[in-house]
Amino acid sequence: MTVREAPSVDGLVIGILGGTGDQGRGLALRFARAGHPVIIGSRSEDRCKIAASQIGHGVQGLANRDAAREASVVIAAVPYEGHAELLSSLAPELVGKIVVDCVNPLGFDQNGAYPLPVPEGSAAEQAAMLLPDSRVVAAFHHVSAVLLLDPEVETIDLDVLVLGENRAATDLVQALAAQIPGMRGIYAGRLRNCGQVEALTANLVSINRRYKAHAGLRITDI
Ligand SMILES: NC(=O)c1ccc[n+]([C@@H]2O[C@H](COP(=O)([O-])OP(=O)(O)OC[C@H]3O[C@@H](n4cnc5c(N)ncnc54)[C@H](OP(=O)(O)O)[C@@H]3O)[C@@H](O)[C@H]2O)c1
C-alpha cells in the first residue's frame, strides 16, 4: 500500500461560522493552541469579539461573512436549523474554499436524541448542494465540545471520520484533525455516506447519558 504524505497545514487560517457556540469555541481553542490563526464568526459583532477574547490565543472575532472571506478553511458550526440559510448567503465568500461541515441534524425529546430527516440525505450533502463552487468535507461530528473547551484536557483520544468527494480536501482535513493531540483523521467515504455519520451522534448522546461520559470513536486495524 502506498502511504500518501499528509499535506502541510502550517499557517492555515481557520474560520468558524457560528464560532461563538460550544463546538465553535472548542475547535477554535484547539486550532489556535496548535498555532493556527483562527477567526470565529457570528451574526453579532459583539458576541464574536467577546467570545474571541475569552478564548484568547490570538483568536479573532468577525461577522460570519468576514470570517468566511478571510479564512482559507471554513468550518460550519451552526445548528442545523440555521445551516442552509447561512451557507447559501455566504456562497460567494466560500467559492474555491474547503468548507468543513460538522453539523448533526438531531432532535431531542423525553427519550433522548434522534436523527432528523434531511431532504438532501445529510447536512453535509445539503452544504455541497448549496456550495457547488466549494469543496465540502464532513468531519468533527463526534468530537465533544465539553472536552474541546476544557483547557485541562491535553489530549482528546478519538478518530475523526472525514468524508468528501475531493481527495486533496479530505487529506487536508485529516491533517487538520491530527493537529489536535490524540486525534486522527480517518477517511470514511463520500458524502452520500454522511447521513449515518451524523445520525450516529444520537447514539453517542445516549452513551454519554448512560455512562456519564464524553464518548468518541476509534477505528481499529488502521
Ligand atoms: N456541541 C457539541 O458537542 C457538538 C459536537 C459535534 C458537532 N456539533 C455540531 O456543531 C454545531 C454547533 O453546535 P453548538 O453546540 O456549538 O451549537 P449552538 O451553540 O447552538 O450554536 C452555535 C452558534 O451558531 C449560531 N447560530 C444559532 N442559531 C443560528 C441560526 N439560526 N443561523 C445562524 N447562526 C446561528 C450562534 O452564534 P451567533 O448567535 O453568535 O451567531 C451560536 O452561538 C451543531 O450543528 C452541532 O450539531 C456539536
PDBQT file of the ligand as one rigid body, heavy atoms in Angstrom, charges set to zero:
ROOT
HETATM    1  N1  LIG A 301     -21.814  20.750  20.960  1.00  0.00    +0.000 N 
HETATM    2  C1  LIG A 301     -21.212  19.624  20.581  1.00  0.00    +0.000 C 
HETATM    3  O1  LIG A 301     -20.682  18.855  21.426  1.00  0.00    +0.000 OA
HETATM    4  C2  LIG A 301     -21.125  19.256  19.114  1.00  0.00    +0.000 A 
HETATM    5  C3  LIG A 301     -20.310  18.169  18.732  1.00  0.00    +0.000 A 
HETATM    6  C4  LIG A 301     -20.214  17.859  17.380  1.00  0.00    +0.000 A 
HETATM    7  C5  LIG A 301     -20.928  18.588  16.434  1.00  0.00    +0.000 A 
HETATM    8  N2  LIG A 301     -21.722  19.618  16.854  1.00  0.00    +0.000 N 
HETATM    9  C6  LIG A 301     -22.467  20.372  15.831  1.00  0.00    +0.000 C 
HETATM   10  O2  LIG A 301     -21.879  21.653  15.748  1.00  0.00    +0.000 OA
HETATM   11  C7  LIG A 301     -22.893  22.636  15.501  1.00  0.00    +0.000 C 
HETATM   12  C8  LIG A 301     -22.785  23.711  16.575  1.00  0.00    +0.000 C 
HETATM   13  O3  LIG A 301     -23.029  23.135  17.829  1.00  0.00    +0.000 OA
HETATM   14  P1  LIG A 301     -23.119  24.050  19.135  1.00  0.00    +0.000 P 
HETATM   15  O4  LIG A 301     -23.404  23.157  20.272  1.00  0.00    +0.000 OA
HETATM   16  O5  LIG A 301     -21.920  24.934  19.200  1.00  0.00    +0.000 OA
HETATM   17  O6  LIG A 301     -24.431  24.898  18.767  1.00  0.00    +0.000 OA
HETATM   18  P2  LIG A 301     -25.031  26.258  19.301  1.00  0.00    +0.000 P 
HETATM   19  O7  LIG A 301     -24.234  26.736  20.462  1.00  0.00    +0.000 OA
HETATM   20  O8  LIG A 301     -26.495  26.058  19.470  1.00  0.00    +0.000 OA
HETATM   21  O9  LIG A 301     -24.834  27.232  18.056  1.00  0.00    +0.000 OA
HETATM   22  C9  LIG A 301     -23.592  27.686  17.614  1.00  0.00    +0.000 C 
HETATM   23  C10 LIG A 301     -23.702  29.121  17.147  1.00  0.00    +0.000 C 
HETATM   24  O10 LIG A 301     -24.477  29.182  15.951  1.00  0.00    +0.000 OA
HETATM   25  C11 LIG A 301     -25.086  30.464  15.854  1.00  0.00    +0.000 C 
HETATM   26  N3  LIG A 301     -26.494  30.274  15.472  1.00  0.00    +0.000 N 
HETATM   27  C12 LIG A 301     -27.516  29.809  16.231  1.00  0.00    +0.000 A 
HETATM   28  N4  LIG A 301     -28.661  29.741  15.532  1.00  0.00    +0.000 NA
HETATM   29  C13 LIG A 301     -28.345  30.177  14.274  1.00  0.00    +0.000 A 
HETATM   30  C14 LIG A 301     -29.093  30.359  13.091  1.00  0.00    +0.000 A 
HETATM   31  N5  LIG A 301     -30.395  30.066  13.025  1.00  0.00    +0.000 N 
HETATM   32  N6  LIG A 301     -28.447  30.843  11.987  1.00  0.00    +0.000 NA
HETATM   33  C15 LIG A 301     -27.131  31.147  12.037  1.00  0.00    +0.000 A 
HETATM   34  N7  LIG A 301     -26.364  31.002  13.143  1.00  0.00    +0.000 NA
HETATM   35  C16 LIG A 301     -26.964  30.516  14.246  1.00  0.00    +0.000 A 
HETATM   36  C17 LIG A 301     -24.953  31.140  17.218  1.00  0.00    +0.000 C 
HETATM   37  O11 LIG A 301     -23.964  32.145  17.082  1.00  0.00    +0.000 OA
HETATM   38  P3  LIG A 301     -24.314  33.718  16.965  1.00  0.00    +0.000 P 
HETATM   39  O12 LIG A 301     -25.618  33.921  17.707  1.00  0.00    +0.000 OA
HETATM   40  O13 LIG A 301     -23.155  34.342  17.638  1.00  0.00    +0.000 OA
HETATM   41  O14 LIG A 301     -24.420  33.980  15.509  1.00  0.00    +0.000 OA
HETATM   42  C18 LIG A 301     -24.427  30.041  18.122  1.00  0.00    +0.000 C 
HETATM   43  O15 LIG A 301     -23.528  30.515  19.105  1.00  0.00    +0.000 OA
HETATM   44  C19 LIG A 301     -24.246  21.910  15.531  1.00  0.00    +0.000 C 
HETATM   45  O16 LIG A 301     -24.696  21.690  14.212  1.00  0.00    +0.000 OA
HETATM   46  C20 LIG A 301     -23.929  20.585  16.207  1.00  0.00    +0.000 C 
HETATM   47  O17 LIG A 301     -24.735  19.529  15.716  1.00  0.00    +0.000 OA
HETATM   48  C21 LIG A 301     -21.836  19.982  18.162  1.00  0.00    +0.000 A 
ENDROOT
TORSDOF 0
